[in-house]
Amino acid sequence: MKMAAGAIVIALLTIGPYAARAETLSVSQYGAVNADLPWAIALKKGFFKDEGIGIDTIIPGQGGATAVRNMMASDLPYGVVATSAALAGIRAGLQLKIVNTVSDNIGEIALVTLPNSALRSIKDLAGKKIAITSPKSTTDWMTHMVLEKNGLAGQAQIIPLGGFAPGLTALKENAVDAAPLNDPGLTLKADQYHVLFAFADQIPRVTWLVGITTAQFAAKEPQRLRAILKAYRRAVDFLYANRPEATRIYAEVWNLPPDEAQRLLPKYFDMPGEWTHGEFNKDGLATMSQAEVLIGNSDRPIDWSQIVDQSWLPEDLRRPL
């Protein structure tokens, strides 16, 4: 009996204070947006467990306010959301902190027309109808930003249609002249569309996907927050160092045939900022600030020093804002 009791004590000491606690992590558009791949790797490779965090499930939030609500309701108040959603929550009075960047490359989205369209350049969009997903969405501010950059501000009609699929349907029915398209369709159905431009070519760096937490969680359990960010960083390192296995995990979680995953993923390894280690990019933040002003979410540039807290990042990842 004494030996059995001793074994129990040793087991409890070994598993640590958090590993036995099953927890969920909220990640916006998980299984749909390629920028979320490191989180799948961290889960599948056991990196959370290694760091003493009991995450065993990832909730694929649908983005926007839903993702923020999922995070707030979770037993683990850390989550991955669009930067615009984080800023909206903060403006609404939520005590949130942005603690790391997940992606500052928007390379998954392009503006397309039909192959037989007469539109062949950005300048051709003057006087045309452009579909977006919804007002004040990522596709909204990106479209406004590209038009403004090319001297076309106010010269095209921007039409919110509720999602990518409705926009493509409207395009095929000639109800709009151009629509946004993301992967996997952007790569796998390339012959069905003509790409006017990739948004990343017009907007090279923008901090669009971030990790957030509550001020209370950050203050009460800083070591757990650091452990989550450490597991994420390990996953990004693994992704770049083990591309075949990362592609296999991608196919599994994104529910893609292996051959399609192998066609889709390689180009993303060459996109700067597609998967960050958590560090912030000053230019990416400046672009996001410009976007918020452009679509009327803010009447002044964002003061990132009041919103971003790098205290939980390792010192080698901390950057001037």
C-alpha positions as CSV (number, residue, x, y, z in Angstrom):
1,M,0.0,0.0,0.0
2,K,2.8,2.4,0.8
3,M,4.4,1.7,-2.6
4,A,1.1,2.3,-4.3
5,A,0.5,5.6,-2.5
6,G,4.1,6.7,-3.4
7,A,3.4,5.9,-7.0
8,I,0.3,8.0,-7.0
9,V,2.2,11.0,-5.5
10,I,5.0,10.6,-8.1
11,A,2.4,10.5,-10.9
12,L,0.7,13.6,-9.7
13,L,4.0,15.5,-9.5
14,T,4.9,14.3,-13.0
15,I,1.8,15.4,-14.8
16,G,2.0,18.9,-13.4
17,P,-0.8,21.3,-12.3
18,Y,-2.4,21.9,-15.7
19,A,-1.9,18.8,-18.0
20,A,-4.8,16.9,-16.5
21,R,-7.3,19.7,-17.1
22,A,-8.9,19.2,-20.5
23,E,-9.3,22.6,-22.1
24,T,-10.5,24.1,-25.4
25,L,-8.9,26.7,-27.5
26,S,-10.9,29.1,-29.8
27,V,-9.2,29.8,-33.1
28,S,-11.0,31.8,-35.7
29,Q,-11.7,30.0,-39.0
30,Y,-9.7,26.9,-37.8
31,G,-9.6,24.3,-40.6
32,A,-10.5,27.0,-43.2
33,V,-7.7,29.6,-43.0
34,N,-4.2,28.4,-43.7
35,A,-2.7,30.8,-41.2
36,D,-4.1,28.6,-38.5
37,L,-2.0,25.6,-39.4
38,P,0.5,26.0,-36.5
39,W,-2.3,25.5,-34.0
40,A,-3.2,22.2,-35.6
41,I,0.4,21.1,-35.4
42,A,0.7,22.1,-31.8
43,L,-2.3,20.0,-31.0
44,K,-1.4,17.0,-33.1
45,K,2.3,16.9,-32.0
46,G,1.5,17.2,-28.3
47,F,3.3,20.6,-27.9
48,F,0.5,21.9,-25.6
49,K,0.8,18.9,-23.4
50,D,4.6,19.2,-23.3
51,E,4.2,22.7,-22.0
52,G,1.7,21.6,-19.3
53,I,-1.4,22.9,-21.0
54,G,-4.3,20.6,-21.3
55,I,-5.7,21.8,-24.7
56,D,-7.3,18.8,-26.4
57,T,-9.9,20.5,-28.6
58,I,-9.8,23.5,-30.9
59,I,-13.1,25.4,-31.6
60,P,-13.3,26.8,-35.1
61,G,-14.9,30.1,-34.5
62,Q,-16.6,31.7,-37.5
63,G,-14.8,35.0,-37.1
64,G,-15.7,38.4,-35.9
65,A,-17.6,38.9,-32.7
66,T,-18.3,35.1,-32.5
67,A,-14.6,34.3,-32.1
68,V,-14.3,36.9,-29.3
69,R,-17.3,35.5,-27.5
70,N,-16.0,31.9,-27.8
71,M,-12.8,33.0,-26.2
72,M,-14.5,34.9,-23.4
73,A,-16.7,31.9,-22.6
74,S,-13.9,29.4,-22.8
75,D,-12.3,27.8,-19.7
76,L,-9.1,29.0,-21.3
77,P,-9.4,32.7,-22.0
78,Y,-6.9,32.9,-24.8
79,G,-8.0,32.8,-28.5
80,V,-7.1,33.6,-32.0
81,V,-9.2,36.3,-33.8
82,A,-9.1,38.8,-36.6
83,T,-7.4,42.0,-35.5
84,S,-10.5,43.9,-36.4
85,A,-12.6,41.7,-34.1
86,A,-10.2,42.2,-31.2
87,L,-10.3,46.0,-31.7
88,A,-14.1,46.0,-31.9
89,G,-14.2,44.1,-28.6
90,I,-11.9,46.6,-27.0
91,R,-13.9,49.5,-28.2
92,A,-17.0,47.8,-26.8
93,G,-15.4,47.9,-23.3
94,L,-14.0,44.4,-23.0
95,Q,-10.8,44.1,-21.0
96,L,-8.7,42.5,-23.7
97,K,-5.0,42.5,-24.6
98,I,-3.5,41.5,-27.9
99,V,-0.4,39.4,-27.0
100,N,0.9,37.9,-30.2
101,T,0.7,38.0,-33.9
102,V,-0.4,34.9,-35.8
103,S,-0.2,36.2,-39.4
104,D,0.6,39.4,-41.1
105,N,0.3,38.2,-44.7
106,I,-3.1,38.2,-46.4
107,G,-1.9,35.9,-49.2
108,E,-5.0,33.6,-49.2
109,I,-7.3,36.1,-51.0
110,A,-7.4,37.5,-54.5
111,L,-9.9,39.5,-56.5
112,V,-11.1,37.6,-59.5
113,T,-13.2,38.0,-62.6
114,L,-14.4,35.4,-65.1
115,P,-12.0,34.2,-67.8
116,N,-13.9,36.0,-70.6
117,S,-14.2,39.3,-68.7
118,A,-12.8,42.4,-70.3
119,L,-11.3,43.4,-66.9
120,R,-7.6,42.9,-67.0
121,S,-6.1,45.4,-64.5
122,I,-7.0,47.3,-61.4
123,K,-7.7,50.4,-63.4
124,D,-10.4,48.6,-65.2
125,L,-12.5,48.5,-62.0
126,A,-13.5,52.1,-62.4
127,G,-17.3,52.2,-62.6
128,K,-17.6,48.4,-61.9
129,K,-19.4,46.4,-59.2
130,I,-17.1,44.6,-56.7
131,A,-18.5,41.9,-54.3
132,I,-17.2,41.8,-50.7
133,T,-18.3,39.4,-47.9
134,S,-19.8,41.9,-45.5
135,P,-19.5,45.5,-44.3
136,K,-16.4,46.3,-42.3
137,S,-15.0,42.8,-43.0
138,T,-11.4,42.0,-44.1
139,T,-12.6,42.0,-47.8
140,D,-14.2,45.4,-47.2
141,W,-11.2,47.2,-45.9
142,M,-8.8,45.5,-48.3
143,T,-10.9,46.4,-51.3
144,H,-11.2,50.0,-50.2
145,M,-7.4,50.2,-49.5
146,V,-6.5,48.8,-53.0
147,L,-8.8,51.2,-54.8
148,E,-7.5,54.1,-52.8
149,K,-3.9,53.1,-53.4
150,N,-4.6,53.0,-57.2
151,G,-6.4,56.3,-57.4
152,L,-9.9,54.7,-57.6
153,A,-11.4,55.7,-54.3
154,G,-15.2,56.1,-54.7
155,Q,-15.1,55.0,-58.3
156,A,-16.4,51.5,-57.9
157,Q,-19.6,50.1,-56.4
158,I,-18.8,47.8,-53.4
159,I,-21.5,45.3,-52.7
160,P,-21.7,43.1,-49.6
161,L,-23.1,39.7,-50.4
162,G,-22.6,37.7,-47.1
163,G,-19.7,35.5,-47.9
164,F,-17.3,34.3,-50.5
165,A,-19.7,31.8,-52.1
166,P,-22.5,34.3,-52.7
167,G,-20.0,36.6,-54.3
168,L,-18.8,34.0,-56.7
169,T,-22.4,33.1,-57.6
170,A,-23.1,36.7,-58.3
171,L,-20.0,36.9,-60.5
172,K,-21.1,33.9,-62.6
173,E,-24.5,35.4,-63.0
174,N,-22.9,38.8,-64.1
175,A,-24.5,40.6,-61.1
176,V,-21.0,41.8,-60.1
177,D,-17.9,42.3,-62.2
178,A,-15.3,41.0,-59.6
179,A,-15.4,39.1,-56.4
180,P,-12.9,37.9,-53.8
181,L,-11.7,34.3,-53.8
182,N,-9.6,32.4,-51.3
183,D,-8.0,29.0,-51.1
184,P,-8.6,26.2,-51.8
185,G,-10.6,27.5,-54.8
186,L,-7.9,30.0,-55.6
187,T,-5.5,27.2,-56.3
188,L,-7.6,24.2,-57.2
189,K,-10.1,26.0,-59.5
190,A,-7.6,28.5,-61.1
191,D,-8.9,27.7,-64.6
192,Q,-12.4,28.9,-63.7
193,Y,-11.3,32.5,-62.9
194,H,-9.0,35.2,-64.0
195,V,-7.0,36.8,-61.1
196,L,-7.0,40.6,-61.3
197,F,-4.6,40.8,-58.4
198,A,-3.6,39.0,-55.2
199,F,-4.3,41.3,-52.2
200,A,-0.9,40.5,-50.8
201,D,0.7,42.0,-53.8
202,Q,-1.0,45.3,-53.1
203,I,-0.9,45.1,-49.3
204,P,2.4,43.3,-48.5
205,R,2.2,43.2,-44.7
206,V,-0.9,43.6,-42.5
207,T,-1.3,42.3,-39.0
208,W,-4.7,40.7,-39.6
209,L,-4.8,37.7,-37.2
210,V,-3.7,37.9,-33.6
211,G,-3.8,36.2,-30.2
212,I,-5.9,37.8,-27.5
213,T,-6.5,37.2,-23.8
214,T,-8.3,38.9,-20.9
215,A,-6.5,41.2,-18.6
216,Q,-7.6,39.0,-15.7
217,F,-6.1,35.8,-17.1
218,A,-2.9,37.5,-18.1
219,A,-2.5,38.9,-14.6
220,K,-3.5,35.7,-12.7
221,E,-1.8,33.0,-14.8
222,P,1.1,34.5,-16.8
223,Q,3.0,31.2,-16.9
224,R,0.1,29.4,-18.6
225,L,-0.1,32.2,-21.2
226,R,3.6,32.0,-21.8
227,A,3.3,28.2,-22.2
228,I,0.6,28.6,-24.9
229,L,2.8,31.0,-26.8
230,K,5.8,28.7,-26.4
231,A,3.9,25.8,-27.8
232,Y,2.7,27.9,-30.7
233,R,6.3,29.0,-31.5
234,R,7.5,25.4,-31.4
235,A,4.7,24.5,-33.9
236,V,5.8,27.2,-36.3
237,D,9.4,26.0,-36.1
238,F,8.2,22.4,-36.8
239,L,6.1,23.6,-39.7
240,Y,9.0,25.1,-41.6
241,A,11.5,22.3,-40.6
242,N,9.1,19.3,-41.4
243,R,7.1,20.4,-44.4
244,P,5.9,16.9,-45.5
245,E,4.5,16.1,-42.0
246,A,3.0,19.6,-41.8
247,T,1.3,19.0,-45.1
248,R,-0.1,15.7,-43.9
249,I,-1.6,17.4,-40.8
250,Y,-2.9,20.1,-43.0
251,A,-4.7,17.6,-45.2
252,E,-6.2,15.8,-42.2
253,V,-7.5,18.9,-40.3
254,W,-8.6,20.8,-43.4
255,N,-10.3,17.7,-44.7
256,L,-8.4,17.7,-48.1
257,P,-7.2,14.8,-50.2
258,P,-3.4,14.5,-49.8
259,D,-2.7,15.4,-53.4
260,E,-4.7,18.6,-53.1
261,A,-2.9,19.6,-49.9
262,Q,0.4,19.1,-51.6
263,R,-0.8,21.4,-54.4
264,L,-2.1,24.1,-52.0
265,L,0.4,24.5,-49.2
266,P,3.9,24.9,-50.8
267,K,3.4,28.5,-52.0
268,Y,2.6,29.6,-48.4
269,F,6.1,28.7,-47.1
270,D,7.5,31.5,-49.3
271,M,5.0,34.2,-48.1
272,P,6.7,36.4,-45.5
273,G,4.6,36.6,-42.4
274,E,2.1,33.9,-43.3
275,W,3.1,32.1,-40.1
276,T,4.8,34.3,-37.5
277,H,6.5,33.1,-34.3
278,G,4.3,35.6,-32.4
279,E,6.3,38.8,-33.0
280,F,4.7,42.0,-34.1
281,N,5.5,43.8,-37.4
282,K,5.5,47.6,-37.2
283,D,4.5,48.0,-40.9
284,G,1.8,45.4,-40.5
285,L,0.3,47.2,-37.5
286,A,0.4,50.5,-39.4
287,T,-1.5,49.0,-42.3
288,M,-4.1,47.6,-40.0
289,S,-4.5,51.0,-38.3
290,Q,-5.0,52.6,-41.8
291,A,-7.6,50.0,-42.6
292,E,-9.6,50.7,-39.4
293,V,-9.7,54.4,-40.2
294,L,-10.5,53.8,-43.9
295,I,-13.8,51.8,-43.2
296,G,-14.8,54.1,-40.3
297,N,-14.1,51.8,-37.3
298,S,-11.8,54.5,-35.9
299,D,-11.5,58.2,-36.3
300,R,-7.8,58.2,-35.6
301,P,-4.7,56.0,-36.0
302,I,-4.6,53.1,-33.5
303,D,-2.3,53.6,-30.5
304,W,-1.0,50.0,-30.4
305,S,1.0,50.7,-27.2
306,Q,-2.3,50.8,-25.3
307,I,-3.6,47.6,-26.8
308,V,-0.6,45.3,-27.5
309,D,1.2,43.8,-24.6
310,Q,4.4,41.9,-25.4
311,S,5.2,41.0,-21.8
312,W,4.4,37.3,-22.4
313,L,6.6,37.0,-25.5
314,P,10.2,35.9,-25.1
315,E,12.5,38.9,-25.2
316,D,13.9,37.9,-28.6
317,L,10.5,38.3,-30.2
318,R,9.6,41.7,-28.7
319,R,9.6,44.5,-31.3
320,P,9.2,48.3,-31.4
321,L,5.6,49.2,-32.1
